[in-house]
Amino acid sequence: VQLVESGGGLVQAGGSLRLSCAASGSPFSIFGMGWYRQAPGKQRELVATITSGGQANYSDSVKGRFTISRDNVKTVSLQMNSLKPEDSAVYCCHADILPALRSLSYRAWGQGTQVTVSS
């Protein structure tokens, strides 16, 4: 399974961007999906996650500004509003994959998409 992100770019502070992540292939199941971000010189930060049932969790730094959604079984989106310069980072999606019924699950990662917020 490969994950492909789209939607990053350059935006002014206060603006919005929508990131999408689509999983390829036909795994038996995809459990939770989510987004991490990493800015230069900083540790990777969990941004938001969503379960297959639609339960979402957010980091305190984005709560109230970002919304994660499962558009379908294989796609997750991140709507980012009221963006701040400190939101600038490479955003990577992940998905917890069960390839087959009696297999082990694993976490797949996307390549990442750059989000830059100018002040």
C-alpha distances in whole Angstrom, upper triangle without the diagonal:
4,7,10,13,17,20,21,25,29,31,34,35,35,32,29,25,22,19,16,12,10,6,5,5,8,7,11,11,10,13,14,13,15,17,18,21,23,26,28,30,28,26,23,23,21,22,21,19,18,18,17,21,21,23,23,24,25,27,30,30,28,29,31,30,26,24,21,20,17,18,16,13,10,12,14,17,20,24,26,29,33,31,33,33,31,28,27,24,21,19,15,13,11,9,10,8,10,8,12,15,17,14,14,12,10,10,7,9,10,13,15,18,22,24,28,31,34,37
4,7,10,13,17,18,21,25,27,31,32,32,29,26,23,20,16,13,10,8,6,5,7,10,11,14,14,12,15,15,13,14,15,16,18,20,23,25,27,26,24,21,21,20,20,20,18,18,19,18,22,21,23,22,23,24,25,29,28,26,28,30,28,24,23,20,19,17,17,16,14,11,12,13,16,18,21,23,27,30,28,30,30,29,25,24,21,18,16,12,11,10,10,12,10,13,12,16,19,20,18,17,14,12,11,7,8,7,9,12,15,18,21,24,27,31,34
4,7,10,14,15,18,22,24,27,28,28,26,23,19,16,13,10,6,6,5,6,10,12,12,16,14,12,14,13,11,11,12,13,15,17,20,22,25,24,22,18,19,17,17,16,15,16,17,16,20,19,21,20,21,21,22,26,25,23,24,26,24,21,19,16,16,14,14,14,13,9,9,10,12,14,18,20,23,26,24,26,26,25,22,21,18,15,12,9,7,7,8,11,11,14,14,18,21,22,20,18,15,13,11,7,6,5,8,9,12,15,17,21,24,27,31
4,7,10,12,15,19,21,25,26,26,23,20,17,14,10,8,5,5,7,8,12,15,15,19,17,15,17,16,13,13,12,14,15,17,20,22,24,23,22,19,19,18,18,17,17,17,19,19,22,21,22,21,22,21,23,26,25,22,24,26,23,20,19,16,16,15,14,15,14,11,10,10,11,14,16,18,22,25,22,24,24,24,21,19,17,14,12,9,8,10,11,14,15,18,18,21,24,26,23,22,19,17,14,11,9,6,7,8,9,13,15,19,22,25,28
4,7,8,12,15,17,21,22,22,20,17,13,11,7,6,4,7,9,11,15,18,18,21,19,16,18,16,13,12,10,12,13,15,17,19,22,21,21,17,17,16,15,15,15,16,18,19,22,20,21,19,20,19,20,23,22,19,21,23,20,17,16,14,14,14,14,15,15,12,10,9,9,11,13,15,18,21,19,21,21,21,17,16,14,11,9,7,7,10,12,16,17,20,20,24,27,28,26,24,21,19,15,12,10,6,7,6,6,10,12,15,18,21,25
4,6,9,13,15,18,20,20,17,14,10,8,6,5,6,9,12,14,18,20,21,24,22,19,21,19,15,14,12,14,14,16,18,20,24,23,22,19,19,18,16,17,17,18,21,21,23,21,23,20,21,20,21,24,22,19,22,22,19,16,16,14,15,15,14,16,17,14,11,11,9,10,12,13,16,19,17,20,20,20,17,15,14,12,10,10,10,13,15,19,20,23,24,27,30,32,29,28,25,22,19,16,14,10,10,9,7,9,11,14,16,19,23
4,7,10,11,15,17,17,14,11,7,6,5,6,9,12,15,17,21,23,24,27,25,22,23,21,17,15,13,15,14,16,17,20,23,22,22,20,19,18,16,16,18,19,22,22,24,22,23,20,21,20,21,23,21,18,20,20,17,14,14,14,15,16,15,17,19,17,13,12,9,9,10,11,13,16,14,17,17,18,15,14,13,12,10,12,12,16,18,21,23,26,27,30,33,35,32,31,28,25,22,19,16,13,13,10,7,9,9,12,13,16,20
4,7,9,13,14,15,13,10,7,7,6,9,11,14,17,19,23,26,26,29,27,24,24,22,18,15,13,13,12,14,14,16,20,19,20,17,17,17,15,16,18,20,23,24,26,23,24,21,21,19,19,21,19,17,19,20,16,14,15,15,17,18,18,20,22,19,16,14,12,11,11,10,13,15,12,14,14,15,12,10,10,9,8,10,12,16,19,22,24,28,28,32,34,36,34,32,28,26,22,19,16,13,12,9,5,5,5,8,10,13,17
4,7,10,13,14,11,10,8,10,10,12,15,18,21,23,27,29,30,33,31,27,28,25,22,19,16,16,14,15,14,16,20,20,21,19,19,20,17,19,21,23,26,28,30,27,27,24,24,22,21,23,20,18,21,21,17,16,18,18,20,21,21,24,25,23,19,18,15,14,13,12,14,15,12,13,13,14,12,10,10,10,11,14,16,19,22,26,28,31,32,36,38,40,37,35,32,29,25,23,19,16,15,12,8,6,5,6,8,11,14
4,7,10,12,10,10,9,12,12,16,18,21,24,27,30,33,34,36,34,31,31,28,24,21,18,18,15,16,15,16,20,20,22,20,20,21,19,21,23,25,29,30,32,29,29,26,25,23,22,23,20,18,21,21,17,17,19,20,22,24,24,27,29,26,23,21,18,16,15,13,13,14,11,12,11,13,11,9,11,12,13,16,19,22,25,29,31,35,36,39,41,43,40,38,35,32,28,26,23,20,18,15,11,8,6,5,6,7,11
4,7,8,6,7,8,11,13,16,19,23,26,28,32,34,35,37,35,31,31,28,25,22,19,19,17,17,16,18,21,21,23,21,21,21,18,20,23,25,29,30,32,28,28,25,25,22,21,22,18,17,19,19,15,15,17,19,21,24,24,27,29,27,23,21,18,15,13,11,11,10,8,9,9,12,11,10,12,14,15,18,20,24,27,30,32,36,37,40,43,45,42,40,36,34,30,28,25,22,21,17,14,11,8,6,5,6,9
4,6,6,8,10,14,16,20,23,26,29,32,36,38,38,41,38,34,34,31,27,24,21,21,18,19,17,19,22,22,24,23,22,23,20,22,25,27,31,33,34,30,30,27,26,23,22,22,18,17,19,19,15,16,19,21,23,26,26,30,32,30,26,24,20,18,15,12,11,10,8,8,8,12,11,11,14,16,17,21,23,26,29,33,35,39,40,44,46,47,45,43,39,36,33,31,28,25,24,20,17,14,11,8,5,5,6
4,5,9,11,15,17,20,23,27,30,33,37,38,38,41,38,34,33,30,27,23,20,20,18,18,16,19,21,20,22,22,20,21,18,20,24,26,30,32,33,29,28,25,24,20,19,19,15,14,17,16,13,14,17,20,23,26,26,30,32,30,27,24,20,17,15,11,10,7,5,5,6,10,9,10,14,17,17,21,23,26,29,32,35,39,40,44,45,47,45,42,39,36,32,31,28,26,25,21,18,15,12,9,6,6,5
4,7,10,14,16,20,23,26,30,33,36,38,38,40,37,33,32,29,26,23,20,21,19,20,19,21,24,23,24,23,21,21,18,20,23,25,28,30,31,27,27,23,22,19,19,18,15,13,15,13,10,12,15,18,21,24,25,28,31,30,26,23,19,16,13,10,7,4,5,6,9,12,11,12,16,18,18,22,23,26,29,32,35,38,40,43,45,47,44,42,39,36,33,31,28,26,26,22,19,17,13,12,9,9,9
4,7,11,14,17,20,24,27,30,34,35,36,38,35,31,31,28,25,22,19,20,18,20,19,22,24,23,25,23,21,21,18,19,22,24,27,29,29,26,26,23,22,19,19,19,16,14,16,14,11,12,14,17,19,22,22,26,28,27,23,21,17,14,11,8,6,5,6,8,10,13,11,12,15,17,17,20,21,25,27,30,33,36,38,41,43,45,43,41,37,35,31,30,27,24,24,20,17,15,12,11,8,10,11
4,7,10,13,17,20,24,27,30,32,32,34,31,28,27,24,21,19,16,18,16,19,18,21,24,23,24,22,20,19,16,16,19,20,24,25,26,22,23,20,20,17,18,18,16,13,15,13,10,9,11,14,16,19,18,22,25,23,20,17,13,10,7,5,4,6,6,10,12,14,11,12,15,16,15,17,18,22,24,27,30,33,34,38,39,41,39,38,34,32,28,26,24,21,21,18,15,14,11,11,10,12,13
4,7,10,13,17,20,23,27,28,29,31,28,25,25,22,19,16,14,15,14,17,17,20,23,22,22,20,18,18,14,15,17,19,22,23,24,21,22,19,19,17,18,19,16,13,15,15,11,10,11,12,14,16,16,20,22,20,17,14,10,8,6,5,7,9,8,11,13,14,11,12,13,13,12,15,15,19,21,24,27,30,31,34,36,39,36,35,31,29,25,23,20,18,18,15,12,11,8,10,10,13,15
4,7,10,13,17,20,23,25,25,27,25,21,22,19,16,14,12,14,14,17,18,21,24,23,23,20,18,17,14,14,15,16,19,20,21,18,19,17,17,16,17,19,17,14,15,15,12,9,9,10,11,13,12,16,18,17,13,11,7,6,4,6,9,12,11,14,16,17,13,14,14,14,11,13,13,16,18,22,23,27,28,31,33,35,33,32,28,26,23,21,18,16,17,14,11,12,10,13,13,16,19
4,7,10,14,17,20,22,22,25,22,19,19,17,13,11,10,12,12,15,17,20,23,21,21,18,16,15,12,12,14,14,17,18,20,17,18,16,17,15,17,19,17,14,16,17,14,11,10,9,10,12,12,14,16,14,11,8,5,5,6,8,11,14,13,16,17,17,13,13,13,11,9,10,9,13,15,18,20,24,25,28,30,32,30,28,25,23,19,17,15,12,13,10,8,10,9,13,14,18,20
4,7,10,13,17,18,19,21,19,16,17,15,11,11,10,13,14,17,19,22,25,23,22,19,18,16,14,13,13,13,16,16,18,16,18,16,17,17,18,21,20,17,18,19,16,13,12,10,9,10,9,11,13,11,7,6,4,6,9,11,14,18,17,19,20,20,17,17,15,13,10,10,9,11,13,16,18,21,22,25,27,29,27,26,22,21,17,15,13,11,12,11,10,12,13,16,18,21,24
4,7,10,13,15,16,18,16,13,14,13,9,9,9,12,14,17,19,22,25,23,22,18,18,16,14,13,13,13,15,15,17,16,17,16,17,17,19,22,21,19,20,21,19,15,14,11,11,10,10,11,11,8,6,5,6,9,12,14,18,21,19,22,23,22,18,18,16,14,10,9,6,9,9,13,14,18,18,21,24,26,24,22,19,17,14,12,10,8,10,10,10,13,14,18,20,24,27
4,7,10,12,13,16,14,11,14,13,10,11,12,15,17,20,23,25,28,26,25,21,21,19,17,16,15,14,15,14,17,16,19,18,20,20,22,25,25,22,23,24,22,19,17,14,12,10,10,9,9,6,4,7,9,12,15,17,21,24,23,26,26,26,22,22,20,17,14,12,9,10,10,13,13,16,16,19,21,24,22,21,18,16,14,11,11,9,12,12,13,16,18,21,24,27,30
4,7,9,9,12,11,9,12,12,10,12,13,16,18,21,24,26,29,27,25,22,22,19,19,17,15,15,15,14,17,17,19,19,21,21,23,27,27,24,25,27,25,21,19,16,14,12,12,10,9,5,6,9,12,15,18,21,24,27,26,28,29,28,24,24,22,19,16,13,10,9,8,11,10,13,12,15,18,20,18,18,15,14,12,9,10,9,12,13,15,19,20,24,27,30,33
4,7,9,12,12,11,14,15,14,16,17,19,22,24,27,29,31,30,28,25,25,23,23,21,19,18,18,17,20,20,23,22,24,25,27,31,30,28,29,30,29,25,23,19,18,15,14,13,11,8,9,12,15,18,21,24,27,31,29,32,32,31,28,27,24,21,19,16,13,13,11,13,11,13,12,15,18,20,18,18,16,15,14,11,12,11,14,16,17,21,23,27,29,33,36
4,6,10,11,11,15,17,16,18,20,22,25,27,30,32,34,33,31,27,27,25,25,24,21,20,19,17,21,21,24,24,26,28,30,33,33,31,32,33,32,28,26,22,20,17,17,14,12,9,12,15,18,21,25,27,31,34,33,35,35,35,31,30,28,24,22,19,16,15,13,14,11,12,10,12,15,18,16,17,15,15,15,12,14,14,17,19,21,25,27,30,33,36,40
4,7,8,10,13,16,16,19,21,24,26,29,32,34,36,35,32,29,29,26,26,24,21,20,18,16,19,20,23,24,26,28,30,34,34,32,32,33,32,29,26,22,20,17,16,13,10,9,13,16,19,23,26,29,32,35,34,37,37,36,33,33,30,27,24,21,18,16,13,13,10,10,8,9,12,15,14,15,14,14,15,14,16,16,19,22,23,27,29,33,35,39,42
4,5,7,11,13,14,17,20,22,25,28,31,33,35,33,31,27,27,24,25,23,19,18,16,14,17,19,21,22,24,26,28,32,33,30,31,32,32,28,26,22,20,16,17,14,10,9,13,16,19,22,26,28,32,35,34,36,37,36,32,32,29,26,23,20,17,14,11,10,7,6,4,6,9,12,11,12,10,11,12,12,15,16,19,21,24,27,29,33,35,39,42
4,7,10,13,15,19,22,24,27,30,33,36,37,35,32,29,28,26,26,24,20,18,16,13,16,18,20,22,24,27,29,33,34,32,32,33,33,29,26,23,21,17,18,15,11,11,15,17,21,24,27,30,34,37,36,38,39,38,34,35,32,29,26,23,19,16,13,11,8,6,5,5,6,10,9,11,10,12,14,14,17,19,22,24,27,30,32,35,38,41,44
4,6,10,12,15,19,21,25,27,31,34,35,33,30,26,25,22,23,20,17,14,12,9,12,15,17,18,21,23,26,29,30,28,28,30,29,26,23,19,17,14,15,12,8,9,13,14,18,21,24,27,30,34,33,35,36,35,31,32,29,27,23,20,17,14,10,9,6,5,7,8,8,11,11,11,9,11,12,13,16,17,21,22,25,28,29,33,35,39,41
4,7,8,11,15,17,21,24,27,30,32,29,26,23,22,19,19,16,13,11,9,7,11,12,14,15,17,20,22,26,27,24,24,26,26,22,20,16,14,11,13,11,7,7,10,11,15,17,21,23,27,30,29,31,33,31,27,28,26,23,20,17,13,10,7,6,5,6,8,10,12,14,13,12,9,10,10,10,13,14,18,19,21,25,26,29,31,35,37
4,7,10,14,16,20,23,27,30,31,28,25,21,20,17,17,14,11,9,6,5,9,10,11,13,14,17,20,23,24,23,22,24,24,21,18,15,13,11,14,12,9,10,11,11,15,17,20,23,26,29,28,30,32,30,26,27,25,23,20,17,13,10,7,5,6,8,11,13,13,15,14,12,9,10,10,11,14,16,19,20,22,25,26,29,31,35,37
4,7,10,13,17,20,23,26,28,25,22,18,17,13,13,11,7,6,4,6,9,9,9,10,11,13,16,19,21,19,19,21,21,17,15,12,11,10,13,12,10,10,11,10,13,14,17,19,23,26,25,27,28,26,23,24,22,20,17,14,11,8,6,6,8,11,14,16,16,18,17,15,11,11,9,11,12,14,18,18,20,22,23,26,28,31,33
4,7,10,14,17,21,24,25,22,20,16,15,11,11,9,6,6,6,8,11,10,11,10,11,12,15,18,19,17,17,19,19,15,13,9,9,8,11,11,10,9,9,7,10,11,14,16,20,23,22,24,25,23,20,21,19,17,13,11,7,5,4,6,9,12,15,18,19,21,19,17,13,12,9,9,10,11,15,14,16,19,19,23,24,28,30
4,7,10,14,17,20,22,19,17,13,11,8,8,6,4,6,9,11,13,11,11,9,9,10,11,15,15,13,14,16,16,12,11,8,9,9,12,13,13,12,10,7,9,9,12,14,17,20,18,20,21,19,16,17,15,14,10,8,6,5,7,9,12,16,18,21,22,24,22,19,16,14,11,11,10,11,14,12,14,16,16,19,21,25,27
4,7,10,13,17,19,16,14,10,9,6,5,5,6,9,12,14,17,15,14,11,11,10,10,14,13,12,13,16,14,11,11,9,11,12,14,16,16,14,12,9,9,8,11,12,15,18,16,17,18,16,13,14,12,10,7,6,4,6,9,12,15,19,21,24,25,27,24,22,18,16,12,12,9,10,12,10,11,13,13,16,17,21,23
4,7,10,14,15,12,10,7,5,4,5,7,9,12,15,18,20,18,17,14,12,11,10,13,12,12,14,17,15,13,14,12,15,16,18,20,19,17,16,13,12,11,14,13,17,18,16,16,17,14,11,12,9,8,6,5,6,8,11,14,17,20,22,26,27,28,26,23,19,17,13,12,10,10,11,9,11,12,12,15,17,20,22
4,7,10,12,10,9,6,5,7,7,10,12,16,19,21,23,21,20,17,15,12,11,14,12,11,15,17,15,13,15,14,17,18,20,22,22,20,18,15,14,12,14,13,16,17,14,14,13,11,9,9,6,5,4,6,9,11,15,17,20,24,26,29,31,32,29,26,23,20,16,15,12,11,11,8,9,9,9,12,14,17,19
4,7,8,6,6,4,6,9,10,13,16,19,22,25,27,25,24,20,18,16,14,16,13,14,17,20,18,16,18,18,21,22,24,26,26,23,21,19,18,16,17,16,18,19,16,15,13,11,9,8,5,5,7,8,12,14,17,20,23,26,28,31,33,34,31,28,25,21,18,17,14,13,12,10,10,10,10,12,14,17,19
4,6,5,7,7,9,12,12,16,19,22,25,28,30,27,26,23,21,18,15,17,14,15,18,21,18,17,20,20,23,25,27,29,29,26,24,21,20,17,19,16,18,18,15,13,11,9,8,7,4,6,9,11,15,17,21,23,26,30,31,35,37,38,34,31,28,25,21,20,17,16,15,12,12,10,10,10,12,14,16
4,6,8,10,12,15,16,20,22,26,29,31,33,31,30,27,24,21,19,20,17,18,22,24,22,21,24,24,27,28,30,32,32,29,27,25,23,21,22,20,22,21,18,16,13,11,12,9,7,9,12,14,18,20,23,26,28,32,33,37,39,40,36,33,30,27,23,22,19,18,16,14,14,11,12,12,14,15,17
4,7,10,12,16,17,21,23,27,30,32,35,32,31,28,25,22,19,20,18,20,23,26,24,23,26,26,29,30,32,34,34,31,29,27,26,23,25,22,24,24,20,18,15,13,14,12,10,12,15,16,20,21,25,27,30,33,35,38,40,40,37,34,31,28,24,24,21,20,18,16,17,15,16,15,17,18,19
4,7,8,12,14,17,20,24,27,29,31,29,28,24,21,19,16,17,14,16,20,23,21,20,23,23,26,28,30,32,31,29,27,25,24,21,23,20,22,22,18,16,14,11,12,11,9,11,13,15,18,19,23,24,27,31,33,36,38,38,35,32,29,25,22,22,19,19,18,16,16,15,15,15,16,18,19
4,6,10,12,16,18,21,24,27,29,27,25,22,19,17,14,16,14,16,19,22,21,20,22,21,24,26,28,30,29,27,26,23,22,20,22,20,23,23,20,18,17,13,13,13,11,12,12,13,16,17,20,21,25,28,30,33,35,35,32,28,25,22,19,19,17,17,17,15,17,16,16,17,19,21,22
4,7,9,12,14,18,20,23,26,24,22,19,17,14,12,15,13,14,17,20,19,17,19,18,21,22,25,26,26,24,22,19,19,17,19,18,21,21,18,18,17,13,12,12,10,9,10,10,12,13,16,18,21,24,26,30,31,32,29,25,22,19,16,16,13,14,14,12,14,14,14,16,18,21,22
4,6,9,12,15,18,21,23,21,19,16,13,11,8,11,10,11,14,17,16,14,16,15,19,20,23,25,24,23,21,18,17,15,17,16,18,19,16,16,15,12,11,12,10,10,9,10,12,13,16,17,21,24,27,30,31,32,29,26,22,20,16,17,14,15,16,13,15,14,14,16,17,20,21
4,6,8,12,14,18,19,17,16,12,10,8,7,10,10,10,12,15,15,13,14,12,15,17,20,22,21,20,18,15,15,13,15,14,17,18,17,17,17,14,12,14,12,12,10,10,10,11,13,15,18,22,24,27,28,29,27,23,20,18,14,15,13,14,16,14,15,16,15,17,18,22,23
4,7,11,14,17,18,16,14,11,8,6,5,9,8,7,9,12,11,9,10,9,13,15,18,20,20,19,17,13,12,9,12,11,13,15,13,14,15,13,10,12,11,11,9,10,10,11,14,16,19,23,25,28,29,31,28,25,22,20,16,16,14,15,16,13,14,14,13,16,16,20,21
4,7,10,14,15,12,11,7,5,4,6,10,10,8,9,12,11,8,8,7,10,12,15,17,17,16,14,11,10,8,11,11,14,16,15,17,18,16,13,15,14,14,11,11,10,10,12,14,17,21,23,26,27,28,26,24,20,19,15,16,14,15,17,15,15,17,15,18,19,22,24
4,7,10,11,9,8,6,5,7,9,13,14,12,12,14,14,11,10,7,9,10,13,15,14,14,13,9,10,10,13,14,17,19,19,20,22,20,17,19,17,16,13,12,9,9,9,11,14,17,20,23,23,25,23,21,17,16,13,14,13,14,17,16,17,19,18,21,22,26,27
4,7,8,6,5,4,6,9,12,15,17,14,14,15,16,12,10,7,7,7,11,12,11,12,11,8,10,10,13,15,18,21,21,23,25,23,20,22,20,19,16,14,11,10,10,11,14,16,19,21,22,24,22,20,17,16,14,15,15,16,19,18,19,21,21,24,24,28,30
4,5,5,5,7,9,12,15,18,20,18,17,19,19,16,13,10,10,9,12,12,10,12,12,10,13,14,17,19,22,25,24,27,28,26,23,25,24,22,19,17,13,12,10,10,12,14,17,19,19,21,20,18,15,15,14,15,16,18,21,20,22,24,24,27,28,32,34
4,5,8,10,13,16,19,22,23,21,20,21,22,19,15,12,10,8,11,9,8,10,11,10,13,15,18,21,24,27,27,29,31,29,26,28,26,24,21,18,15,13,10,10,11,12,15,17,16,19,18,17,14,15,14,15,17,18,22,22,23,26,26,29,30,34,36
4,6,9,12,16,19,22,24,21,20,21,22,19,15,13,11,9,12,11,10,13,13,13,15,16,19,21,24,27,27,30,32,30,27,29,28,27,23,21,18,16,14,13,15,16,19,19,19,21,21,20,17,19,18,19,20,22,25,25,26,28,28,31,32,35,37
4,6,10,13,16,19,21,18,16,17,18,15,12,9,7,7,10,10,10,13,12,11,12,13,15,18,20,23,24,26,29,27,24,26,25,24,21,19,16,15,14,14,16,18,21,22,22,24,24,23,19,20,18,19,20,20,24,23,23,26,25,28,28,32,33
4,7,10,14,16,18,16,14,15,17,14,12,10,9,10,13,14,14,16,15,13,14,14,16,18,20,23,23,25,28,26,23,26,25,24,20,19,17,16,15,15,17,19,22,24,23,25,25,23,20,20,18,20,20,21,25,23,24,26,25,28,28,31,33
4,7,10,13,15,12,11,12,13,11,9,7,8,10,13,15,15,16,14,11,12,11,13,14,17,19,20,22,24,22,19,22,21,21,17,17,14,14,14,15,18,20,23,25,25,27,26,24,21,20,18,19,19,19,22,21,21,23,21,24,24,28,29
4,7,9,12,10,9,11,13,10,9,8,11,13,16,18,18,18,17,13,14,12,14,14,16,18,18,20,22,20,17,20,19,20,16,16,14,14,15,16,19,21,25,27,27,28,27,25,21,20,18,19,19,20,22,20,21,22,21,23,23,26,27
4,6,8,7,6,9,10,8,8,8,12,14,17,20,20,20,18,14,13,11,12,12,14,15,15,16,19,16,14,17,16,17,14,15,14,15,16,17,21,24,27,29,30,31,29,27,23,22,19,20,19,19,21,19,19,20,18,20,20,23,24
4,5,6,6,10,11,10,11,12,15,18,21,23,23,23,20,17,16,13,14,13,15,15,15,15,17,14,12,15,15,16,14,15,15,16,18,19,23,26,29,31,32,33,31,28,25,23,20,21,19,20,21,19,19,19,17,19,19,22,22
4,6,5,9,10,10,13,14,17,20,23,26,26,26,24,20,18,15,16,14,15,14,14,14,16,13,13,16,16,18,17,18,18,19,21,23,26,29,32,35,35,36,35,32,28,27,24,24,23,23,24,22,22,21,19,20,19,21,21
4,6,9,9,9,12,14,18,21,23,26,27,26,24,20,18,14,14,12,12,12,11,10,12,10,9,13,13,16,15,17,18,19,22,24,27,30,33,36,37,38,36,33,29,27,24,24,22,22,23,20,19,18,16,16,15,18,18
4,6,5,6,9,11,14,18,20,23,24,23,21,17,15,11,11,8,9,10,9,10,12,11,9,12,13,15,13,15,16,18,20,22,26,29,31,34,35,37,35,32,28,26,23,23,21,21,22,18,18,17,14,15,14,17,17
4,6,6,8,10,14,17,20,23,24,24,21,17,15,12,12,10,11,11,12,13,16,14,12,16,17,18,16,18,18,19,21,23,26,29,32,34,35,37,35,32,29,27,24,25,23,23,24,21,21,20,18,19,18,20,20
4,6,8,11,14,18,20,23,24,25,22,18,16,12,11,10,9,9,11,13,16,16,14,17,19,20,18,20,20,22,23,25,28,31,34,36,37,39,37,35,31,30,27,27,25,25,26,23,22,21,19,20,18,20,20
4,7,10,13,17,19,22,24,24,20,17,14,10,8,6,5,6,8,10,14,13,11,14,16,18,16,18,18,20,22,25,28,31,33,36,37,39,37,35,31,30,26,26,24,23,24,20,19,18,15,16,14,17,17
4,7,10,14,15,19,20,20,17,13,10,7,5,4,6,8,9,12,14,14,11,14,15,16,13,15,14,17,19,21,24,27,30,32,33,35,34,31,28,26,23,22,20,19,21,17,16,16,14,15,14,18,19
4,7,10,12,15,17,17,14,11,8,6,5,7,8,12,12,15,18,17,14,17,17,17,14,15,14,16,17,19,22,25,28,30,31,33,32,30,26,25,22,21,20,19,21,18,17,18,16,18,18,21,22
4,7,9,12,14,14,11,7,6,5,6,9,11,15,15,18,20,19,15,17,17,17,13,13,11,13,13,16,18,21,24,26,27,29,28,26,22,21,18,18,17,16,19,16,16,17,16,19,19,23,24
4,6,9,11,11,9,6,5,7,8,11,14,18,18,21,23,22,19,21,20,19,15,15,12,13,13,15,17,20,22,24,25,28,27,25,22,21,18,18,17,17,20,18,18,20,18,22,22,26,27
4,5,7,8,6,5,6,9,11,15,18,21,21,24,26,25,22,23,22,20,17,16,12,12,11,13,15,17,19,21,22,25,24,23,19,19,17,16,16,16,19,18,18,21,20,24,25,28,30
4,7,8,5,6,7,10,12,15,18,22,22,25,27,27,23,24,23,22,18,17,14,15,14,16,17,19,20,22,23,26,26,25,22,21,19,18,18,17,20,19,19,21,21,24,25,29,31
4,6,5,7,10,13,15,19,22,25,25,29,30,30,26,27,26,24,20,18,15,15,13,15,15,16,18,19,20,23,23,23,20,20,18,17,18,17,20,20,20,24,24,27,28,32,34
4,6,8,12,15,18,21,24,28,27,30,32,31,27,28,26,24,20,18,14,13,11,12,11,13,14,15,16,20,19,19,16,16,15,15,16,16,20,20,21,24,25,28,30,34,36
4,7,10,14,17,20,23,27,26,29,30,29,25,26,24,21,18,15,12,11,9,11,10,12,13,15,17,20,19,18,15,15,14,12,13,13,16,17,18,21,22,26,28,31,34
4,7,10,13,16,20,23,22,25,27,26,22,23,21,19,15,13,10,11,10,12,13,15,16,19,21,23,22,21,18,17,15,13,13,12,15,15,15,19,19,23,24,28,31
4,7,10,13,16,20,19,22,24,23,19,20,18,16,13,11,8,9,9,12,14,17,18,21,22,25,23,22,18,17,15,13,13,12,15,14,14,17,17,20,22,25,28
4,6,10,13,16,16,19,21,20,16,17,17,15,12,11,9,11,12,15,17,20,22,25,26,29,27,26,22,20,17,16,14,13,15,13,13,15,14,18,19,22,25
4,6,10,13,12,15,17,17,13,14,14,13,10,11,10,12,14,17,19,23,24,27,29,31,29,27,24,22,19,17,15,14,16,13,12,13,12,15,16,19,21
4,7,10,10,14,16,16,13,14,15,15,12,14,13,16,18,21,23,26,28,31,32,35,33,31,27,26,22,21,19,17,19,16,14,15,12,15,14,18,20
4,7,7,10,13,13,9,11,13,14,12,14,14,17,19,23,25,29,30,33,35,37,35,33,29,27,24,22,20,18,19,16,14,13,10,12,11,14,16
4,5,9,12,13,11,13,15,17,15,18,18,21,23,26,29,32,34,37,38,40,39,36,33,31,27,26,24,22,23,19,17,16,12,13,11,14,15
4,7,10,11,10,12,15,18,17,20,20,24,26,29,32,35,37,40,41,43,41,39,35,33,30,29,26,24,25,21,19,17,13,13,10,12,12
4,7,8,6,9,12,14,14,17,18,22,24,28,30,34,36,39,41,42,40,38,34,32,28,27,24,22,22,18,16,14,10,9,7,9,10
4,5,5,8,11,14,15,18,20,23,26,29,32,36,38,41,43,44,42,39,35,33,29,28,25,23,23,19,17,14,11,9,6,8,8
4,5,6,9,13,14,18,20,24,27,30,33,36,38,42,43,45,42,39,36,33,29,28,25,23,22,18,16,13,10,7,5,6,6
4,5,8,12,13,16,19,22,25,28,31,34,36,40,41,43,40,37,33,31,27,26,23,22,21,17,16,13,10,9,8,9,10
4,6,9,10,13,15,18,22,25,28,31,33,37,38,40,37,34,31,28,24,23,20,19,18,14,13,10,8,7,7,10,11
4,7,9,13,15,19,22,25,28,32,33,37,39,40,37,34,31,28,24,23,19,18,16,13,11,8,5,4,5,8,11
4,6,9,13,16,19,22,25,29,30,34,36,37,34,31,28,25,21,20,16,14,13,10,8,6,5,7,9,12,14
4,7,10,13,17,20,22,26,27,31,33,34,31,29,25,22,18,16,13,11,9,6,5,4,6,9,12,15,18
4,7,10,14,17,19,23,24,28,30,31,29,26,23,20,16,14,11,9,9,5,5,6,7,10,13,16,19
4,7,10,14,16,20,21,24,27,28,25,22,19,16,12,10,7,6,6,4,7,9,11,14,17,20,23
4,7,10,13,17,18,21,23,25,22,20,17,14,10,8,6,5,8,7,9,12,13,17,19,23,25
4,7,9,13,15,18,20,21,19,16,13,10,7,5,5,6,10,10,12,15,17,20,23,26,29
4,6,10,12,15,17,18,16,14,10,8,6,5,7,9,12,13,16,19,20,24,26,29,32
4,7,10,12,14,15,13,10,7,6,4,6,9,12,15,16,19,22,24,27,29,33,35
4,6,9,11,12,10,9,5,5,6,7,10,13,16,18,21,24,26,29,32,35,38
4,6,7,9,7,6,4,7,9,10,14,17,20,22,25,28,30,33,35,39,42
4,7,8,6,7,7,8,11,11,15,17,20,22,25,29,31,34,37,40,43
4,6,5,8,9,11,14,15,18,21,24,26,29,32,34,38,40,44,47
4,6,9,10,13,16,17,21,23,27,29,31,35,36,40,42,46,49
4,7,9,13,16,18,22,25,28,30,33,36,38,42,44,48,50
4,6,9,13,15,19,21,24,27,30,33,35,39,41,45,47
4,7,10,13,16,20,23,25,28,31,33,36,39,42,45
4,7,10,13,17,20,21,25,28,29,33,35,39,41
4,6,10,13,16,18,22,25,27,30,32,36,38
4,7,10,13,15,18,21,23,26,29,32,35
4,7,10,12,15,19,21,24,27,30,33
4,7,8,12,15,17,21,23,27,30
4,6,9,12,15,18,21,24,28
4,7,10,13,16,20,23,26
4,7,10,13,16,19,23
4,7,10,13,16,20
4,6,10,13,16
4,7,10,13
4,6,10
4,7
4
